[in-house]
Amino acid sequence: MSPLVPETEYAKLGDDYIAYQVVGDGPQDLVYLAGLTSQIDLRWDFPPMARFLERLASFSRLIMFDRRGFGASDPVPSGVLTWEEWADDLRVVLDTVGSERAAILGENDGSPTGVLFAATFPERVSSLIVANGGVKYIATEDFAGLPAETGEFLAKVMEEGWGREPLVEFAVPSIAGDRRLVRQLAKQLRACTTPGRAVAQFRYLFDLDLRRILPSIHVPTLIITRSQHPFVPVGMGHDLADNIPGARYLEFPGSDFWCCTQGADEILAAVEEFLTGVRPAAEADRVLATVMFTDIVGSTTRAAELGDRRWKELLDRHDELTRSQVERFGGRVVKTTGDGAFATFDSPGRAIRCAAELSSALGDGGIEIRAGVHTGEVERRGDDVGGIAVHIGARVMGEAGAGEVLCSRTVRDLVVGSGLNFVDRGARTLKGVPDEWQLFAVSA
């Protein structure tokens, strides 16, 4: 969990309680509106969202809340509230935290509330960012939105899949290979609202049309869209930019529902530059690290033998055990690869022992893996890791046999005197990597 997690407080609107949080002490206030997928407490348990919020709070005083009917705020017995009522939620929260003027970042179906508030209370809005959202969703003769039949299809998908892992994989495909993240996000969705309320809110968007108020927005505005967003065609973003005076439009590749996952660093850099006037320097840095790659032996054959359900169960066991072993040895899983994993360590000895223990533990469960370990300089950029050392580690794994932990000579030389034993496997030419590489197998 992020060390920045703030206390959840409550603002009051009539008899209703609205859960909110404030974090950061930057020079300007920034409100983040997340819509129906908001659960203000559990969002911090989802690592991509926690990092996203931490970055926003690094240059602002970040204000967040669950609007009435969702998350930790009071339910709405009568059904879906209006956009005006949700704008009232925003106003009351701003009053409660003593914010006279704030920037607004509205994402997905949180966007209409931000747009309406910016048009109605311009003196309280310093700037507006609309991310993967719109003020009209269903196509008409004068608007290229979602075809009505597509909207109905997506509503059915939401109703049948809300809070379930397949919907998460559909909405956030970039994390589909990480079972732990998928399960976390499915749990968060269930805590946000029920399937019935979720689809009712989604259908409420079908009748939305706030285009008439767009010319009334006179605050600096940034429109962000993903090129293949499942619910928001890029044409909707262009329509917003064309009808809000002076609005700037930015399009990012990808198809994830949220900004916090796919390409988050680039989106955050654009947001920070828009709000502060200064584009942050690239956060890439180079460090010496040990990389470990693993791969399930004969995964294609095993998948065919087991069938989809049993193969999925096997992969879930693999991912859970891999993460627990990597964390036990002080490493970090950078990503799972469907039938394997990529992790980094600050010690080659711990990486080797982790690979050996993991191979043994998975073998007891009927999962045979091979592993490759290499130490070299890597480039860290956000949560990702790159560089030639990463490619070498993957190629070393590719040379390993079933049940074998193979490492480069660099690793062997660094752990001399550690008590680990090795068998020389000879010099190999690694695909795409210059020179020959002396490889060694870890001996039991």
N, C-alpha and C positions, 0 to 999 in steps of 0.2 A: 504494500500500500504506500502511496505517496506520503512523504513527510509533511506535505503542505495541507493535508486534509483539514478543512476548517470545521468549526461547530455549526450545526444546523440550527437556525433560529426561525422564529415565526413572525410574520406580519399578519395583521388582522384587517379584513375587509368585511364590514357588517359582522355577521356571526361566523364567517369562514376564516380558517387559518391557512396561510400560504407559507410553505417551507422555503427558506432561502439560505444562501451562504455568501460570504464575502471573503476573498483571499487576495493577498498582494497589497503592495503600497505604492504602486506606480503613480505618475503624475496625473493620469486621467482615469475616469471611471469607464468601465466597459461592461455592458450587459450581454450575457450569452443566453440566447433563447433556443432551446433544443426541441421544443414541441412534444409530441405524444411519446417519444422514446426517452423522456427525461425521468430519471430517478436519482435525485440529487445526492443520495448517500452511496448507492451502489456504483455510480459512474466512476468513483475513485478506485474501485476494485478492478476496473477494466484498464490494463496498463496503457493502451494507446490513447484512451480518453484522458487518463490521469496526466500523461506527458503533454497532451494538447493543452489542457487547462493550466498546467504548470508554466508552459511557455507563454500563454496569454497573460497570466498573472505576473510574469517577469517584467512586463512593461506597462502594467495597468493595475488599477484596483478592480478586480474581477468580481462581478455581481451575478449570481445565478439563482434561479428559483424554479420550483415545479408549479406550473399553473394549476388552478383549481380543476379537479377531475383527474389528476395524474400524479403519480409518484407519491411523495410524502405529504402533499397538500390535501385539504379536505376533498372528499368525493362530491360529485354533483348529482344528487338523486334524480333531478329532472332530465338529465341527459347532457348533450353537448352544449357548452356555453357559446355565446356569440364572440366574434372577434373583438367587438367593442368591450365586452366583459373581460376578456383576457388582457386587453390593453389597460383596463382598470387594475388588474393584478400587477402589471408592470409599474404603473404609476404609484400604487401603494407601497410596493417594495422599495422603489427609489426614495419615496418620502421617508420610509422607515430607516433606511441606511444613511439618510442625510445627503443624498446625491441630487444636486440641483441640475446638473447637465451631464449626460453620458453618451458615449458611443454605443451603438447597438449592433450586435452580430446575431442575426437570425438565421438558423439553419433549418432546411427542409420545411416542415409545416409550422415551425416557429417564425418563419419569415413574414407571413401576413401581419402578425401582431406588430413586428418591428416597423413594417412599412406604414401601417395605420397610425402608429404612435408618432412616427417621424412627421407624417403629414398633419396630424392633429395638434401636436405639441412641439413645434420646431424649436422653441426656446429651450427645451429640455434635452434636445438631441444634438450632439456635436458632429456626428457622422453616422452613416448607415452602411452596413455590410449585409448583403443578401447572399447566402451560400446554398446552392442547390435548392432554391425555392422559387416561388412565383406568387402572383396575385390572381391568376386564373390558370386552371389546369386542363379542363376538357376543351377540345378543339371545337371551334365554330367556323362559320364562313369567313370571319375576319380575324381568326386567331388559330395559329398552327400549334395546338397543344396535343394532349393525349387523345387519340380516338376514343370515343365513348366505350367501344367494345374492349379496348385495352384497359381502360379504367375499371371496367367491371371484372375483367380477368384478374387484375392486380388486387382488387378488393377481395375476390374469392381466395386468392393466394394468401392474403393477410389473414382472412378469417380462419382458414384451415391450418395455417402454419404459425400463427402468432405464438411466440414463446417457445418455438421448436427449432431445433438445429438446422433443418433444411432451409427455413426462411432466412436464418442468419447467413448461411452460405450463399443464398441467392442475393441478399442485400449487401453483403460485405465479402465478395469472393476472394479478396486478397488474404483473408485469414482462414479460408476454408480448410487448409491443411493443418491448422493448429487446433486440435480438439479442445484444449483447455480454454482458449479464447472463445471458441464457438459456444462452449457450454456456459461460460461466464456471461456472454452477451444474451444468450437465450434466457438465462435466469433473470437478467436485468429487465428484459422485455416483459417477462411475467410479472415483475414487481412494479412496472410502470402502469399497467392497466390490464384489463381482460381482453380476450379476443373480440368480444362483442363491442366493447367501447372503442377498441382500436379501429375496427372496420367502420363503426359509426362516424368516428372522426375523419377517417379517410374519405368516406362518402360525402361528408360535409364539405370537403374540398371541391366536390364536383359542381356545386352551385356557386362557388366563390368567383367573384369578378370585381376586383378593386382597381381595375385599370383607369377608371375615371379619376382616381385621386392621385395618380402618379405625377401629373404635371404640377401638383401642389407641393411636391417634395423639393425643398430648396436647401438641403444639407448635402455636404460631400457624400457621394454614394459609390460603393464598389459592388459590382455583381460578379459572383464567382460561380462557375458551373463546371461539372465534370462532363467530359465528352460523351460518356456512355452511361449516365446515371439512369437507373432502372425506372424511376418515377418522374424525372424532370428532363424532358428533351431540351437540347441546347437552344432551340428556338424560343423557349420561354425566357431564358436568360437574355437573349438578344432583344426580345420584346421589352423587358424591363429597362435595359440600358437605353433603348431607343426612346422611351417615353418618360424617363426621369431626367430632368435637365442636368446636363453635365456629368451624367453617370459614366463610370469607367467599367469596362467589361474585361474579365480574364477567364480563360478557359484552360482547364487542366485535364490531362489524360486520366483515364481510369473509369471504373464503374461502381466504386464503393458508395454506399448510401451516406456515410459520414465523412467529414473532412479529416478526422483524427487518425485514420488508418492509412490508406494509400496516398503516397506523395504528401504527407502531412507537413514535412519540413518546408517544401516549396510554398504551400498554401499559407503557412504561418509567416513565412518571410514576407509574402505579399501583404498580409494583413498588418504586420508590424510596420512595414514601410508606409502603407496607406494611413495608418493612425498616427505615426510618429514623424513621418517625413524622412526617416533614416532606414535604409535596408540593412538588416543585420549581416555581419560578416559570416561567411560559410563556417559551419561549426566542425568541419572535418579536421581530424587530427590523426597523427600517425604514431602508433605505439608498437612495441614488441609484444606479441601474443602467441599463444599456442592454439591452433585450430584443430578440432576433431570432427571428422565426418563419419557417419555410420549409414549402413544400408542393409535392408532385409534381403537375405540371399534368396534368389528364386521367387521374388515377390509376385511376378505375373502368373507363374504356375500355381503358387499358393492361393492367390485370389480366385483363380478359376476353380481350384479344387474345393475351396471353402464356401464359395458363394458370397453374395454381397453382404448379407447380414453378419455372418461369422467373420468375414474379412474385416469389416468395420470394427467389430468387437476386438479383434486381434490388434488392429492399428491403435485403438484407444488404449489398450494395455501397454503397447509399445511406447506411445507418447507419454503416458503417465509415468512409467518406470524410467524412461529416459530423462524426463525433467527432474524426478526425485533424485536420481543418481548424479546428474550433472550438478544440481544444487548442493548435494552432499559433499562433492569434491570441490566446491567453491567456483564452479563455472557458470556460464550463462548460455541457455539455448537461444541462439539467434533466430532460428526458424526450424520447423519440421518440414520435411519434403515429401510427405505422403507415405513413403515407405522408408524413411530414414530421418536423420537429423544433422544439424550443423550447430556446433557449440564452440565457445571460446573459453580459454583458461589463462590465468597469469602464471601458471607453473606447468612445464611439460610433464613433470613427474605425476602431478595430480591428473592431468589429462590422460596419461597412459593407464593409470590405475582405474580411472573412471571407465575407460573403454573396456578394460579387462573385466571389471566387475559387471558392467552392463551386459557384455557378451555372455557371461556366466548366468546372470539373473534372467535374461531373456531366453537363454537356452533352456533353462529349467521350465519355462513356460511354453516351450515348443517353437520359439522364434529364433532362428539362426541369423546372426548378423556378421558383417565384416566392418572393419574400422580402419581409418587412416588418420595419422597425427603428424602435424608439421608445425614448426616454430619459425616465425618470420615477422617482418614489419607489416602491419595491416592498417588500413585507413578506416577510422570510425566516423560515421556520418549519421547522427541520430542513433537509432536502434540498429542500423544495418552495419555490416562490416564488409569491406572489400579489399582489393589489392591482389598482387601476384601470389602472396602467401596463401590466400584463400583458394586460389586455383590449384596451387601445388598440393594443398591438403586434400582437395577433392580427387585429384589424379592419383595420389598415394593410395587413397581408399580404393580406387578403381583397380589397383594392382593386387589388392589383398584377396586371399582365399576365404572360403567359408569358415567362420569362427576365428579368423585371424585378425590380430591388431598389428598393423604395419605402420612404421614410422620412417621419417627421413633421417639421414645421418646427422643433421643438425640437432634433432631431438635426442638421438642416442648420445651424442657428444655432451649435451647439456646435462644429462642425468648420470654421468659417470660417477660411481661411488654411491649411488642411491640404493643399491641392492637389486635393481632391475636387471634382468638378463635378456640378451638378444641373440637372434640367429641371423647371420648375414644372408640376405636374399639376392645380393648382387646388384650390379648397376642396371638401371632401367631408363628407357627414353619415355618421358611423360608427354602425352599428347598436348601440344600447344605451349609447352614449356621448354625453353632452350637448355642445352647441355644434358648430360646424363646424371642420374641421381642414384646414389647408393641407398638402398632400402634395407631395413632390418625388421624382423618379426619379433614381437615381444614373446619371450619364452616363459612358460609356466614355471 
